[in-house]
């Protein structure tokens, strides 16, 4: 689940495993003279990631006690099509969605997670969940676009949306198959150098190849969690263990063991894009931190979180709101203060990429929250710090996502 879960991710995954790349959007790219919506976060062309980055930005703000600008929330809800689905970006929301508009599961699921967290949008999230259920594949999973082959990343982000909306993912089934069945089938065995990893999709021969981005997504999805993971006590080190057809929990533990080993040397994952050998992958590293935290492997993720604190500033500034959100999710999952992330205030940096948040209310100030993003006394941080102290370890972690799309 990396920062741009749209065309860029699809292209990356395709390059790695040879998966077919679905069309991403039918809307033309905004011209250089066309002004971006004032309510939108980020200043780059939103054609392929508008809904994704807006959803992550609003969810990250909510996570740290910041109340997003009402117009930014309204922009997101206004992107929904009548059938409940979301496309990456609709330049003219007043125009009805037509069959040529490429809607997808990833943007729809991200919007659900953000709007469910904010509350008061049951009609929007209800329609979105109904649409997601209607495009579930026979194997229980989801592809990026309706009818596309199930992949780990898409299935996992939908699981997060189902959980956020109050659904039980294990009960959302197509016949006898549910999302956890699909995820387990995409997990590698505990043999070989890639033991325990998740694949994005099977290749043309039906074989599975390890994919670190998909593994981070798969761990979180198999645990029934979403983009935001709450701090947890340190668990025993994850080990890869086959038991025939592993349970979702064991598949998650296996994936965490793979990520722990992959991160052990340098503290970060490397990019899988052609020609980028040995280049750090900041977004996927943040997602891996979140995944390890979800599994209770906070100590193991500590090195990677510290690496991100030292090295992710330039990447986040260049990548924009979804990147800041991913780092905030990583900090939150590990009980780390995102307002002091290697000396940087991630909340302030995120807020600066879009409309100013709503003013702090008397109640939020009394609760120790500063909705402007300039304070550092969030209640959630105090709780996270207490959990860290109780576990006796440093905390870490983040998510997806932006998850970058497969």
C-alpha positions as CSV (number, residue, x, y, z in Angstrom):
1,X,0.0,0.0,0.0
2,X,2.2,2.7,-1.1
3,X,1.8,6.4,-1.6
4,X,0.2,6.4,-5.0
5,X,-2.2,3.5,-5.3
6,X,-3.1,4.3,-8.9
7,X,-1.4,4.1,-12.3
8,X,2.1,4.3,-10.9
9,X,1.6,1.3,-8.6
10,X,-0.1,-0.7,-11.2
11,X,2.8,-0.1,-13.6
12,X,5.3,-1.0,-10.9
13,X,3.6,-4.2,-10.0
14,X,3.2,-5.1,-13.7
15,X,6.9,-4.6,-14.2
16,X,7.7,-6.9,-11.3
17,X,5.3,-9.7,-12.0
18,X,4.0,-9.3,-15.5
19,X,0.4,-8.6,-14.4
20,X,-1.9,-7.0,-16.9
21,X,-2.3,-3.3,-16.3
22,X,-6.0,-2.2,-16.4
23,X,-6.9,1.2,-17.8
24,X,-6.8,3.7,-14.9
25,X,-9.0,6.6,-15.8
26,X,-11.1,8.0,-18.6
27,X,-10.9,11.6,-17.6
28,X,-8.3,13.7,-19.4
29,X,-5.4,15.1,-17.5
30,X,-6.0,18.7,-16.4
31,X,-4.3,21.2,-18.7
32,X,-1.5,23.3,-17.3
33,X,-3.8,26.3,-17.4
34,X,-6.6,24.5,-15.5
35,X,-6.7,25.4,-11.8
36,X,-6.9,22.5,-9.4
37,X,-9.9,22.3,-7.0
38,X,-9.3,24.6,-4.0
39,X,-10.5,21.8,-1.7
40,X,-8.0,19.3,-3.0
41,X,-4.8,18.3,-1.1
42,X,-1.6,18.4,-3.2
43,X,-0.6,20.6,-6.1
44,X,0.1,18.0,-8.8
45,X,-2.2,16.5,-11.5
46,X,-4.8,14.5,-9.6
47,X,-6.0,12.5,-12.6
48,X,-4.6,9.2,-11.2
49,X,-4.5,9.8,-7.5
50,X,-6.9,12.6,-6.5
51,X,-9.3,10.5,-4.4
52,X,-6.5,8.4,-3.0
53,X,-4.4,11.2,-1.7
54,X,-7.4,13.2,-0.4
55,X,-8.6,10.1,1.5
56,X,-5.2,9.5,3.1
57,X,-4.8,13.1,4.0
58,X,-8.2,13.4,5.7
59,X,-7.7,10.1,7.5
60,X,-4.3,11.1,8.7
61,X,-5.6,14.4,10.0
62,X,-8.4,12.7,11.8
63,X,-5.9,10.2,13.3
64,X,-3.9,12.9,15.0
65,X,-6.9,14.9,16.2
66,X,-7.1,17.5,13.4
67,X,-10.5,18.3,12.0
68,X,-10.2,18.5,8.2
69,X,-11.7,21.4,6.3
70,X,-15.3,20.9,5.6
71,X,-14.8,21.7,1.9
72,X,-12.2,19.1,1.6
73,X,-14.5,16.4,3.0
74,X,-17.2,17.7,0.7
75,X,-14.9,17.4,-2.3
76,X,-14.3,13.7,-1.5
77,X,-17.9,12.8,-1.0
78,X,-18.7,14.6,-4.2
79,X,-16.4,12.4,-6.2
80,X,-18.7,9.3,-5.6
81,X,-20.6,8.0,-8.6
82,X,-24.3,7.1,-8.3
83,X,-23.5,3.4,-8.1
84,X,-21.3,4.0,-5.0
85,X,-17.9,3.6,-6.7
86,X,-15.1,6.2,-6.8
87,X,-12.8,6.9,-9.7
88,X,-9.3,8.3,-9.1
89,X,-10.5,11.7,-10.1
90,X,-13.6,13.4,-11.6
91,X,-12.8,16.9,-12.9
92,X,-16.5,17.7,-13.1
93,X,-18.5,15.9,-10.3
94,X,-21.7,17.6,-11.6
95,X,-21.5,15.4,-14.6
96,X,-22.9,11.9,-14.0
97,X,-20.4,9.0,-14.3
98,X,-20.7,7.1,-17.5
99,X,-19.6,3.5,-18.4
100,X,-16.4,4.8,-19.8
101,X,-15.2,6.2,-16.5
102,X,-12.8,3.8,-14.9
103,X,-13.9,3.3,-11.3
104,X,-11.8,1.1,-9.0
105,X,-11.7,-0.7,-5.7
106,X,-8.7,1.0,-4.3
107,X,-9.9,4.6,-4.4
108,X,-13.4,3.4,-3.3
109,X,-12.0,1.5,-0.3
110,X,-9.6,4.4,0.7
111,X,-12.5,6.9,0.6
112,X,-14.6,4.5,2.8
113,X,-11.8,4.3,5.4
114,X,-11.5,8.1,5.6
115,X,-15.2,8.9,5.6
116,X,-16.0,6.1,8.1
117,X,-13.4,7.5,10.5
118,X,-14.7,11.0,10.1
119,X,-18.3,9.9,10.8
120,X,-21.6,11.2,9.5
121,X,-21.3,9.8,6.0
122,X,-23.1,6.5,6.4
123,X,-25.1,7.0,3.1
124,X,-21.8,7.5,1.1
125,X,-19.9,4.6,2.8
126,X,-23.0,2.3,2.6
127,X,-23.3,2.8,-1.1
128,X,-19.5,2.3,-1.6
129,X,-19.5,-0.9,0.5
130,X,-22.5,-2.2,-1.5
131,X,-20.6,-1.6,-4.7
132,X,-17.4,-3.3,-3.4
133,X,-19.5,-6.3,-2.5
134,X,-21.0,-6.4,-6.0
135,X,-17.6,-6.6,-7.7
136,X,-16.1,-9.3,-5.4
137,X,-14.5,-12.1,-7.4
138,X,-15.4,-15.8,-7.1
139,X,-12.2,-16.5,-5.2
140,X,-13.3,-14.0,-2.5
141,X,-10.9,-11.3,-3.4
142,X,-10.8,-8.1,-5.4
143,X,-8.8,-6.8,-8.3
144,X,-8.0,-3.1,-9.0
145,X,-10.9,-2.8,-11.4
146,X,-14.2,-4.7,-11.5
147,X,-13.6,-8.1,-13.1
148,X,-9.8,-7.9,-12.8
149,X,-7.9,-10.8,-11.2
150,X,-7.7,-10.6,-7.4
151,X,-4.5,-9.2,-6.1
152,X,-3.2,-8.9,-2.5
153,X,-3.1,-5.1,-2.4
154,X,-6.7,-4.5,-3.6
155,X,-8.1,-7.3,-1.5
156,X,-6.4,-5.9,1.6
157,X,-7.5,-2.3,1.1
158,X,-11.0,-3.5,0.7
159,X,-10.7,-5.6,3.9
160,X,-9.7,-2.4,5.6
161,X,-12.8,-0.6,4.2
162,X,-15.1,-3.4,5.3
163,X,-13.7,-3.3,8.8
164,X,-14.0,0.5,9.0
165,X,-17.6,0.3,7.9
166,X,-18.4,-2.2,10.7
167,X,-18.6,-5.3,8.5
168,X,-16.9,-8.6,9.3
169,X,-14.6,-9.4,6.3
170,X,-14.9,-13.1,6.9
171,X,-18.6,-12.9,6.4
172,X,-18.4,-11.0,3.0
173,X,-18.2,-14.0,0.7
174,X,-18.8,-15.0,-2.9
175,X,-20.2,-18.4,-2.6
176,X,-17.9,-20.2,-0.2
177,X,-14.9,-17.9,-0.7
178,X,-14.1,-14.8,1.3
179,X,-11.2,-12.3,1.3
180,X,-9.1,-14.2,3.7
181,X,-9.3,-17.3,1.4
182,X,-8.0,-15.1,-1.4
183,X,-5.2,-13.7,0.6
184,X,-4.0,-17.1,1.9
185,X,-3.9,-18.4,-1.7
186,X,-1.5,-15.5,-2.6
187,X,0.9,-16.3,0.2
188,X,4.1,-18.2,-0.5
189,X,5.1,-21.2,1.5
190,X,7.9,-21.2,4.2
191,X,10.4,-22.7,1.8
192,X,13.2,-20.8,0.0
193,X,14.6,-17.3,0.2
194,X,11.2,-15.6,-0.1
195,X,9.5,-17.7,2.6
196,X,6.3,-16.3,3.9
197,X,6.0,-13.4,1.5
198,X,2.8,-12.5,-0.4
199,X,2.7,-12.2,-4.1
200,X,0.8,-9.4,-5.9
201,X,-0.9,-11.9,-8.3
202,X,0.0,-15.2,-9.8
203,X,2.0,-14.8,-13.0
204,X,0.9,-16.2,-16.3
205,X,2.0,-19.6,-15.3
206,X,0.1,-19.5,-12.0
207,X,3.3,-19.1,-10.0
208,X,3.8,-16.8,-7.1
209,X,6.6,-14.3,-6.8
210,X,7.4,-12.4,-3.6
211,X,6.5,-8.7,-3.6
212,X,7.4,-6.6,-0.6
213,X,4.6,-4.0,-1.2
214,X,2.1,-6.8,-1.5
215,X,3.5,-8.5,1.6
216,X,3.0,-5.3,3.7
217,X,-0.5,-5.0,2.5
218,X,-1.2,-8.7,2.9
219,X,-0.1,-8.7,6.6
220,X,-2.5,-5.9,7.4
221,X,-5.3,-7.3,5.4
222,X,-5.0,-10.8,6.8
223,X,-5.3,-9.3,10.2
224,X,-8.5,-7.5,9.2
225,X,-7.0,-4.1,9.7
226,X,-6.8,-1.0,7.5
227,X,-4.6,2.0,6.8
228,X,-4.6,3.1,10.5
229,X,-3.2,0.6,12.9
230,X,-3.3,1.3,16.7
231,X,-0.2,0.9,18.8
232,X,0.1,-2.6,20.4
233,X,2.3,-4.4,22.9
234,X,5.4,-6.2,21.6
235,X,4.6,-9.8,20.6
236,X,7.0,-12.7,20.2
237,X,9.1,-12.6,17.0
238,X,7.2,-13.7,14.0
239,X,8.4,-17.0,12.4
240,X,7.3,-18.6,9.2
241,X,5.4,-21.8,9.9
242,X,3.5,-23.9,7.3
243,X,0.5,-25.8,8.4
244,X,-0.9,-27.0,5.1
245,X,-3.4,-24.2,4.4
246,X,-2.4,-21.5,6.9
247,X,-4.9,-19.5,8.8
248,X,-5.1,-15.7,8.0
249,X,-3.3,-15.0,11.3
250,X,-0.5,-17.4,10.4
251,X,-0.2,-16.0,6.9
252,X,0.2,-12.6,8.5
253,X,2.9,-13.9,10.9
254,X,4.7,-15.5,7.9
255,X,4.6,-12.2,6.0
256,X,5.9,-10.3,9.0
257,X,8.8,-12.7,9.3
258,X,9.6,-12.1,5.6
259,X,9.5,-8.3,6.1
260,X,11.6,-8.5,9.2
261,X,14.4,-10.2,7.3
262,X,14.0,-7.9,4.2
263,X,14.4,-4.9,6.4
264,X,17.2,-6.2,8.7
265,X,20.2,-5.2,6.6
266,X,19.6,-1.6,5.6
267,X,16.4,-0.7,7.5
268,X,14.5,0.0,4.3
269,X,13.1,-1.8,1.3
270,X,14.4,-1.2,-2.2
271,X,12.4,-0.1,-5.3
272,X,11.3,-2.9,-7.6
273,X,10.9,-0.5,-10.6
274,X,13.2,-1.3,-13.6
275,X,16.4,0.7,-13.5
276,X,16.0,1.7,-9.8
277,X,18.1,-1.1,-8.3
278,X,19.3,-0.3,-4.8
279,X,17.2,2.8,-4.6
280,X,15.2,3.0,-1.3
281,X,11.5,2.7,-1.5
282,X,10.2,5.1,1.2
283,X,6.5,4.4,0.8
284,X,6.8,0.7,0.9
285,X,9.1,0.9,3.9
286,X,6.5,3.0,5.7
287,X,3.9,0.4,4.8
288,X,6.1,-2.4,6.1
289,X,6.5,-0.6,9.4
290,X,2.7,-0.4,9.7
291,X,2.5,-4.1,8.9
292,X,5.0,-5.1,11.5
293,X,3.2,-3.0,14.1
294,X,-0.1,-4.6,13.2
295,X,1.5,-8.0,13.9
296,X,3.0,-6.7,17.2
297,X,6.6,-6.7,15.9
298,X,7.3,-3.1,17.0
299,X,10.8,-3.7,18.1
300,X,11.7,-5.3,14.8
301,X,10.2,-2.3,13.0
302,X,12.2,0.2,15.1
303,X,15.2,0.4,12.8
304,X,13.0,1.1,9.8
305,X,11.0,3.9,11.6
306,X,14.3,5.5,12.6
307,X,15.6,5.2,9.1
308,X,12.5,7.0,7.8
309,X,12.9,9.7,10.4
310,X,16.4,10.4,9.1
311,X,15.8,9.9,5.4
312,X,12.2,10.5,4.3
313,X,12.0,14.3,4.4
314,X,12.9,15.0,0.7
315,X,10.8,12.1,-0.5
316,X,7.7,13.3,1.4
317,X,8.1,16.9,0.3
318,X,8.3,15.8,-3.4
319,X,5.5,13.1,-3.1
320,X,3.0,15.3,-1.3
321,X,0.0,14.6,1.0
322,X,-0.3,10.8,0.7
323,X,3.4,10.5,1.6
324,X,3.0,12.6,4.7
325,X,-0.1,10.5,5.6
326,X,1.9,7.3,5.2
327,X,4.5,8.6,7.6
328,X,1.9,9.7,10.0
329,X,0.3,6.2,9.9
330,X,3.7,4.7,10.6
331,X,4.3,7.0,13.5
332,X,0.9,6.4,14.9
333,X,1.1,2.6,14.7
334,X,4.3,2.7,16.7
335,X,3.3,5.3,19.3
336,X,5.7,7.8,17.9
337,X,4.8,11.5,17.9
338,X,4.3,12.6,14.3
339,X,4.9,16.2,15.3
340,X,8.4,15.3,16.2
341,X,9.4,12.9,13.5
342,X,13.2,13.2,13.3
343,X,12.7,16.9,14.1
344,X,10.0,17.4,11.5
345,X,6.3,18.2,12.2
346,X,4.5,15.8,9.8
347,X,1.1,17.2,10.8
348,X,2.1,20.7,10.0
349,X,3.6,19.6,6.7
350,X,0.5,17.7,5.7
351,X,-1.8,20.5,6.6
352,X,0.3,22.9,4.4
353,X,-0.5,20.9,1.3
354,X,-4.2,21.8,1.3
355,X,-6.9,23.9,2.9
356,X,-6.4,24.9,6.5
357,X,-8.1,22.5,9.0
358,X,-11.2,23.6,10.9
359,X,-10.4,25.8,14.0
360,X,-9.8,24.0,17.3
361,X,-12.9,23.8,19.4
362,X,-13.1,24.3,23.2
363,X,-13.7,20.6,23.6
364,X,-10.7,19.6,21.6
365,X,-8.5,22.0,23.5
366,X,-9.8,20.6,26.8
367,X,-9.0,17.1,25.6
368,X,-5.4,18.1,24.8
369,X,-5.8,18.3,21.1
370,X,-4.8,21.1,18.8
371,X,-6.8,20.8,15.6
372,X,-4.6,23.4,13.9
373,X,-1.8,20.9,13.8
374,X,0.6,23.2,15.7
375,X,0.5,21.5,19.0
376,X,2.0,18.2,20.3
377,X,-0.3,17.1,23.1
378,X,-2.7,14.7,21.4
379,X,-4.5,12.2,23.7
380,X,-3.7,9.4,21.2
381,X,0.0,10.2,21.6
382,X,-0.1,9.9,25.4
383,X,-1.9,6.6,25.1
384,X,0.7,5.4,22.5
385,X,3.5,6.4,24.8
386,X,2.0,4.5,27.7
387,X,1.7,1.4,25.6
388,X,5.3,1.8,24.5
389,X,6.5,2.1,28.1
390,X,4.5,-0.9,29.1
391,X,6.0,-3.0,26.4
392,X,9.4,-1.8,27.3
393,X,10.4,-1.1,23.7
394,X,10.5,1.7,21.2
395,X,7.5,1.9,18.9
396,X,7.2,2.3,15.1
397,X,5.3,1.9,12.0
398,X,2.9,3.1,9.2
399,X,0.7,2.2,6.2
400,X,-0.2,2.2,2.5
401,X,-0.5,3.3,1.2
402,X,-0.8,5.0,-0.4
403,X,-0.5,2.6,-0.7
404,X,1.0,2.2,-4.1
405,X,-1.1,0.3,-6.3
406,X,-0.1,-3.0,-7.6
